[in-house]
């Protein structure tokens, strides 16, 4: 199995778990952190994403200051995983999936970032 397939499988499994935590699918806020987040709504999810983004930035700055050592880079990876996870909670909350993001990345593949930005609708 390729690393790409394994990565997609992990994202799909996490997405399925998130879906199972929605209140309409029986998610219990007393038993599940994600169900509790869903119950609190958009603002709580967005706040967590902001917190995780800040923690990712700080970990990256610390890693740079530490000379990008293995432990420091591991902390960045840990924080990015938290950020991705909470972003996946948001995607689930709005009825989207990691596959939707992968499809968007595929659409952009090979397109200059400057050209893609210039083509965005205001």
C-alpha positions as CSV (number, residue, x, y, z in Angstrom):
1,X,0.0,0.0,0.0
2,X,1.4,3.4,-0.9
3,X,1.9,6.1,1.6
4,X,-0.6,8.3,-0.3
5,X,-3.2,5.5,0.0
6,X,-2.4,5.0,3.7
7,X,-2.7,8.8,4.4
8,X,-6.1,8.9,2.5
9,X,-7.3,5.9,4.5
10,X,-6.3,7.6,7.8
11,X,-8.1,10.8,6.8
12,X,-11.2,8.9,5.7
13,X,-11.3,6.9,9.0
14,X,-10.9,10.1,11.1
15,X,-13.6,11.8,9.0
16,X,-15.9,8.8,9.6
17,X,-15.3,8.9,13.3
18,X,-16.1,12.6,13.3
19,X,-19.4,12.0,11.5
20,X,-20.3,9.4,14.1
21,X,-19.8,12.0,16.8
22,X,-22.5,14.4,15.4
23,X,-25.5,14.7,17.6
24,X,-27.8,13.5,14.8
25,X,-25.7,10.3,14.6
26,X,-25.8,9.6,18.4
27,X,-22.7,11.6,19.5
28,X,-22.8,12.0,23.2
29,X,-21.2,15.2,24.5
30,X,-20.7,13.5,27.9
31,X,-18.6,10.8,26.2
32,X,-17.0,12.6,23.3
33,X,-14.8,15.7,23.0
34,X,-15.9,16.1,19.4
35,X,-19.6,15.7,20.2
36,X,-19.1,18.4,22.8
37,X,-17.5,20.7,20.2
38,X,-20.3,20.0,17.7
39,X,-22.8,20.8,20.4
40,X,-21.1,24.1,21.1
41,X,-21.3,25.1,17.5
42,X,-19.3,27.1,15.0
43,X,-17.7,29.6,17.3
44,X,-16.2,26.9,19.6
45,X,-14.8,25.0,16.6
46,X,-13.4,28.1,15.1
47,X,-11.9,29.2,18.4
48,X,-10.1,25.8,18.6
49,X,-8.8,26.2,15.1
50,X,-7.4,29.6,16.0
51,X,-5.8,28.2,19.1
52,X,-4.2,25.3,17.2
53,X,-3.0,27.6,14.4
54,X,-1.3,29.8,17.0
55,X,0.3,26.8,18.7
56,X,1.5,25.6,15.3
57,X,3.1,29.0,14.6
58,X,4.8,29.1,18.0
59,X,6.1,25.5,17.7
60,X,7.5,26.4,14.2
61,X,9.3,29.4,15.6
62,X,10.6,27.4,18.5
63,X,11.8,24.7,16.0
64,X,13.6,27.3,14.0
65,X,15.3,28.7,17.1
66,X,16.3,25.2,18.1
67,X,18.0,24.6,14.7
68,X,15.2,22.3,13.5
69,X,16.2,19.4,15.7
70,X,14.2,16.2,15.7
71,X,12.4,16.9,19.0
72,X,11.4,20.5,17.9
73,X,10.2,19.3,14.5
74,X,8.2,16.6,16.2
75,X,6.5,19.3,18.2
76,X,5.6,21.1,15.0
77,X,4.2,17.9,13.6
78,X,2.2,17.3,16.8
79,X,0.7,20.8,16.6
80,X,-0.1,20.5,12.9
81,X,-1.9,17.2,13.6
82,X,-4.0,19.1,16.2
83,X,-4.7,21.8,13.6
84,X,-5.6,19.4,10.9
85,X,-7.9,17.5,13.3
86,X,-9.8,20.6,14.4
87,X,-10.1,21.7,10.8
88,X,-11.5,18.3,10.0
89,X,-14.1,18.9,12.8
90,X,-15.1,22.1,11.0
91,X,-15.3,20.3,7.6
92,X,-17.6,17.7,9.1
93,X,-19.7,20.4,10.9
94,X,-20.3,22.1,7.5
95,X,-20.9,18.9,5.6
96,X,-17.6,18.7,3.8
97,X,-14.8,16.2,4.0
98,X,-11.0,15.8,3.7
99,X,-11.6,14.5,0.2
100,X,-13.1,17.8,-0.8
101,X,-9.9,19.5,0.3
102,X,-7.8,17.0,-1.5
103,X,-9.9,17.6,-4.7
104,X,-9.3,21.3,-4.4
105,X,-5.5,20.8,-4.0
106,X,-5.6,18.5,-7.0
107,X,-7.4,21.2,-9.0
108,X,-4.6,23.6,-8.0
109,X,-1.7,21.2,-8.7
110,X,0.6,22.5,-11.4
111,X,-1.0,26.0,-11.2
112,X,1.2,28.8,-10.2
113,X,0.2,30.1,-6.8
114,X,0.4,33.7,-8.1
115,X,-1.8,32.8,-11.1
116,X,-4.3,30.9,-8.8
117,X,-4.5,33.9,-6.5
118,X,-5.0,36.3,-9.4
119,X,-7.9,34.1,-10.7
120,X,-9.8,34.2,-7.4
121,X,-13.1,36.0,-7.5
122,X,-13.3,39.0,-5.2
